[in-house]
């Protein structure tokens, strides 16, 4: 059984770790983690039953598949510390937005096996959406091995690298927009007299069900919207106000800004 390592074990790293262990891809004794904050790595070790190590080099020495679950600004320092340990059998998985395979390979300054991914936080409940871009040294078998790991916490699609910044805005960052939408709907329901817990339940379930309709029926979202909008009815009146307030434009501009930010990270 291979060993999976995490350099960094924040929210995203823990979300991925949750899926991996839930699907029993490896046992906890085949997972090693580290974090710059000792208390954080010890907390993760206690929570998941995995092994906490004192430093980045120890993780790379022991692991076969290494998630770089760290912030983009610290990549140069971390990779500089571990580059000499990047043996041929080790695969590194980068989650850094805006950082290309070429940039990552340049930091290692040697041929390495790298996969770029962009997951999102619904991985925590097994409903993540992850984009992956395998590096040129990743074999077909290794690509499927990585895909199996990524599928343990949701769905995975391979994309062209030039689309990764778009993936950041449409998937990686988008749960935040959806949470804002759910919160706004719940606030409005509370304003109209519904208890808050019930309002969150109704709003969240409506979003979940609507998303499943798109995914499971294959029907265009515009057509699904039209089916709800009866002539002169309540729904078309709500849609009219959303259009008047620039709902679509706000989403469009927010995602464009997110994509641009990712490109410049």
Phi, psi and omega in degrees: 000131181285161178252134179254134181241151177233118169263104191099130181219056175276206185300314183290318177300318180291326177297316179294316180299322178302314181294316181301315181286325179296324180274359178057037176293324172219163174270158182305330181286356175250026175233130177236141183225154170215161178206151182295337178261110183307319181297326180292314181292325178292323178296318178295318179300318180291319183293318187254351182076021181264178183262125176267133179244158189284336185209171183294320181297322179297322179296313182295322179298326187263339187260154176261326180238118188241117175275125174267085185264059186232166180286146182309320183297338183264359179305311182303316181293316182293313181293324176301328181284329188249355190305320184290348180265001185282077179284164187302328185277353184268139179244129179255135181243116182261136176247016185281119176294142175078358183254111186285165175301319180298319179296316180296315179298325178297325178292322179288332179057031177195158179296126180220162177263115183230142171234128172271137175225159170223097177270182171220166190293338174300354171306331182300332179246022176074017183236032180287162172234120186236132170262143179227143176230104180285142175287169186294338181270358179278123180283168179300318180294320179293323177298317179291327176298314178295317180301320179300318178296314182294324180291347180292341179237025176149218180246155183227138172229136173278133181230163172290146186298329182293347179267358186295328177290327175292320177302321178304316184281325185271343183224306184301313182265343191294335175307327179297320180295319182294320178297322177297320179296314179298316180297318180295317178297318180295319178301318180296320179295321177297319178299332179266010170109358182277139175301144189299313181301319179292322180297316177298321180296312179299314183294313182294318180294325177296318178294316179299312181296321179296319178296319178295325177299317179296313185288321188271335180266334184074008180280141181301136181305325178297322179290320177298320177299314182300326181293336180272338187270090176288148179304126178068017187265186183290321186292316180294332177292318176295318179297321178301317181291318177301319178295318181296328181272002176078033182303306181299316182297321179297316178296315181302310183291325178297316181290323176298318179295320180296315179300315181295319178299318179299319180299330186259010181292000000 
